[in-house]
Amino acid sequence: MSASVQRASERFVRSLSLPSVTGIRDLLPEVERRTQRAVKLEPAEVGWSAPCGMWVATAETHYIFYDPRTSIAHQDHIIAHEVAHILKRHQGQRKVPVEATEGLLTLLDPELIQSVLGRAQYDDAEELEAELVGTYLQAHVHHHQKYQVAISDETESDRVARTFLRRRPSP
């Protein structure tokens, strides 16, 4: 993976000027505002051959499917990855992959689907980009989580201790 792709992904997320939020799911209203489409999270248990997440776009809605049997942290990473596809305006494919019918797309009429992107492998440029952007979206969330906790829970003695115990750069 090239450093320039990483830097470009990080710059992209910074350029979005996203609001401070406490979780990736809290960014969904902002994604809706920017895309003028609803975003619906859909837990779907899938088989081992299916992707662990998928973004399906219809004319009115972005559906993000994720496996509810995995940890909340992994679910959030899957959601961030799919949000990255949406924000980067990746095109996906019109044809519904066979593995998607293993549980992911049972609630959608295939005729309504405009594009499908499944999260399974990273040998394609859009998948790698979505993985990096999703990671930086998560970093944005975690940065603001720490900041919010620090502001709301930190006492004066905590701030003093943090100041005195801060690591000094090595000479």
Secondary structure, DSSP 8 states (H G I E B T S, - for coil): --HHHHHHHHHHHHHT-----SSGGGGHHHHHHHHTSEEEEEE----TTS-SEEEEE-SSEEEEEE-TTS-HHHHHHHHHHHHHHHHTT---BSS--GGGGGTTSTTS-GGG--EEEEES---SHHHHHHHHHHHHHHHHHHHHHHHHHHHHH--HHHHHHHHHH------
